[in-house]
Amino acid sequence: MPDGLSENSTRQKILGAALTLLSERAGSIASVRAIADRAGVSTGALQHHFPTKQGLIEEVMTIVYDMAIPSHYLEDSSVSPRDRLASCLHQVVSPHGVEASPRQAWQVTYERYLHPDATDDARTEYLTIERELLRRIEHCLTVLQHEGAVPDGDHERTARSLLTTAYGISISRALPHDGHRVITDTDVLRTAIDAVIPDPLTADPQPRRDLHDPNT
């Protein structure tokens, strides 16, 4: 091993370097050379621990979102499935430990990923972030399915729908408003959750019509 480092410490150096670079500029964790240089290891040592660049990026994002979106609440069956799903989505909209205002957060997102000069590496980074968010929402749906609260189905499609709703709420928070909204962000989330786990207090006992089905 280079410099007499143990395999574990080398791996931690690489992950630490990648996390530092992630905080500095968009797309930096997609550069194997930059991470290896920052960690003080050879590219060969990095590739020994992380044979693929995508695997490294995904592990870094898992670490980030383990801190930003903790999932311990999912195991608390004393909380209703609807409330646990709402907690998951609230954390997507407002990740734990993020102190930036909604507007500041979206300004950073624009500068990192939407700016005309954004690189392909930045695009790769963003797509990995999105996959991690979808994975976490799907995991929540799977846990609730095992409890019988969510029916079997296409969790990937449902997660995408819920993530899009969460994105919409976060953008709405960033835009100017007078602070007196009749419909709150929580109301919007609850409406989206109704499509996944109907509220037993308001659920319609009659089957809902599919407006796209001419036979209903």
C-alpha positions in Angstrom: 0.0 0.0 0.0 1.3 3.5 -0.8 3.1 5.4 2.1 2.5 2.4 4.4 -1.2 3.2 4.8 -3.6 0.5 5.7 -6.3 -0.3 3.2 -9.0 1.2 5.5 -7.1 4.5 6.1 -6.4 4.8 2.4 -10.1 4.4 1.6 -11.0 6.9 4.2 -8.5 9.4 2.8 -10.0 9.0 -0.6 -13.6 9.5 0.6 -12.5 12.5 2.7 -10.8 14.1 -0.3 -13.8 13.5 -2.5 -16.1 15.1 0.2 -13.9 18.1 0.5 -13.8 18.6 -3.3 -17.5 18.2 -3.5 -17.9 21.1 -1.2 -15.5 23.3 -3.2 -16.8 23.0 -6.8 -19.3 21.1 -9.0 -18.1 18.1 -10.9 -14.8 17.8 -9.0 -15.6 14.4 -7.6 -15.9 13.1 -11.1 -12.2 13.7 -11.6 -10.2 10.6 -10.4 -6.9 12.6 -10.8 -8.2 15.5 -8.6 -9.4 13.2 -5.9 -6.2 11.1 -5.9 -4.0 14.3 -5.8 -6.1 15.7 -2.9 -5.9 12.4 -1.0 -2.2 12.1 -1.6 -2.5 8.7 -3.2 -1.8 7.3 -6.7 -4.6 6.9 -9.2 -3.8 3.2 -9.1 -4.5 3.1 -5.3 -7.8 4.9 -5.8 -8.9 2.5 -8.5 -8.0 -0.4 -6.3 -10.6 0.8 -3.7 -13.0 2.2 -6.3 -12.7 0.4 -9.6 -15.3 2.6 -11.3 -15.7 6.4 -11.0 -19.4 6.0 -10.7 -19.0 3.7 -7.7 -16.9 6.3 -5.9 -19.4 9.1 -6.7 -22.3 7.0 -5.4 -20.5 6.1 -2.2 -19.7 9.8 -1.6 -23.4 10.8 -2.2 -24.5 8.0 0.2 -22.4 9.5 2.9 -23.7 13.0 2.2 -27.3 12.0 2.3 -26.9 9.7 5.3 -26.2 12.9 7.2 -28.7 15.1 5.4 -31.6 12.7 5.3 -31.3 10.2 8.2 -33.7 7.3 7.9 -34.0 6.1 11.5 -37.6 7.5 11.7 -38.7 4.8 9.2 -38.5 2.1 11.8 -40.7 4.0 14.3 -44.0 2.2 13.8 -45.7 4.4 16.4 -45.7 7.1 13.7 -48.3 6.6 11.0 -47.1 5.6 7.5 -48.4 8.8 6.1 -46.4 10.9 8.6 -43.2 8.9 7.9 -43.5 9.3 4.2 -44.2 13.1 4.8 -41.0 13.2 6.9 -39.0 11.6 4.1 -40.2 14.2 1.6 -39.8 17.1 4.0 -36.1 16.1 4.4 -35.7 16.2 0.6 -37.1 19.7 0.5 -35.2 20.8 3.6 -32.2 18.5 4.3 -31.0 18.2 7.9 -28.1 20.5 8.7 -28.5 22.7 5.6 -28.7 26.3 6.8 -29.0 28.1 3.5 -32.3 29.7 2.7 -34.4 28.1 -0.2 -33.3 31.0 -2.5 -29.6 30.6 -1.6 -29.9 26.8 -2.1 -31.4 27.2 -5.6 -28.8 29.9 -6.5 -26.1 27.4 -5.7 -27.9 24.7 -7.7 -28.1 27.0 -10.7 -24.4 27.9 -10.5 -23.3 24.3 -10.1 -25.5 22.5 -12.4 -27.6 24.8 -14.6 -25.2 27.5 -15.6 -24.3 27.6 -19.3 -20.7 26.8 -18.4 -21.6 23.7 -16.3 -19.4 20.8 -17.2 -20.2 17.2 -18.1 -18.7 16.2 -14.8 -21.1 18.5 -13.0 -24.0 16.9 -14.9 -22.7 13.5 -13.8 -22.6 14.7 -10.2 -26.2 16.0 -10.3 -27.6 12.9 -11.9 -26.0 10.8 -9.1 -27.6 13.2 -6.5 -30.9 12.7 -8.1 -30.5 8.9 -8.2 -29.7 8.9 -4.5 -32.8 11.0 -3.6 -34.9 8.6 -5.7 -33.3 5.6 -4.0 -34.2 6.9 -0.6 -37.8 7.7 -1.4 -38.1 4.2 -3.0 -36.6 2.7 0.2 -39.3 4.5 2.3 -42.0 3.2 0.0 -40.6 -0.4 0.2 -40.5 -0.2 4.1 -44.1 1.0 4.1 -45.1 -1.7 1.6 -43.7 -4.4 3.9 -46.0 -3.0 6.6 -49.0 -3.3 4.3 -49.4 0.5 4.1 -48.3 0.9 0.5 -49.6 -1.4 -2.2 -47.3 -3.4 -4.5 -46.5 -1.4 -7.6 -44.0 0.7 -9.5 -42.2 2.3 -6.6 -39.7 3.9 -9.1 -42.5 5.8 -10.8 -44.1 6.8 -7.5 -40.8 8.0 -6.2 -40.2 10.1 -9.3 -43.6 11.7 -8.9 -43.0 12.5 -5.2 -39.5 13.8 -5.9 -40.9 16.1 -8.6 -43.5 17.4 -6.1 -40.7 18.0 -3.6 -38.7 19.9 -6.2 -41.7 22.0 -7.0 -42.1 23.0 -3.3 -38.4 23.9 -2.9 -38.6 26.1 -6.0 -41.8 27.7 -4.8 -40.1 28.5 -1.5 -37.3 30.2 -3.4 -39.5 32.4 -5.4 -40.9 35.7 -4.1 -44.1 35.5 -2.1 -46.1 37.5 0.4 -45.8 35.0 3.2 -49.5 34.4 3.5 -50.2 31.3 1.5 -53.6 29.7 1.8 -52.2 26.4 0.7 -49.1 25.5 2.7 -46.2 23.3 1.6 -47.4 20.7 3.9 -50.8 20.7 2.2 -49.1 20.1 -1.1 -47.1 17.2 0.2 -50.2 15.7 1.9 -52.1 15.9 -1.4 -49.2 14.0 -3.1 -49.2 11.5 -0.3 -52.9 10.9 -0.7 -52.3 9.4 -4.1 -49.9 6.8 -2.4 -51.5 6.3 1.0 -55.1 7.6 1.2 -56.0 9.5 4.4 -58.4 7.2 6.2 -60.4 10.2 7.5 -61.0 11.6 4.0 -60.7 8.7 1.7 -63.5 8.2 -0.8 -65.0 4.8 -0.4 -65.9 4.7 -4.1 -63.1 3.8 -6.5 -61.7 6.9 -8.2 -62.2 7.3 -11.9 -59.2 7.3 -14.2 -59.7 10.4 -16.3 -57.5 8.9 -19.0 -59.6 5.7 -19.2 -62.6 6.1 -21.6 -64.3 3.1 -20.0 -64.7 4.9 -16.6 
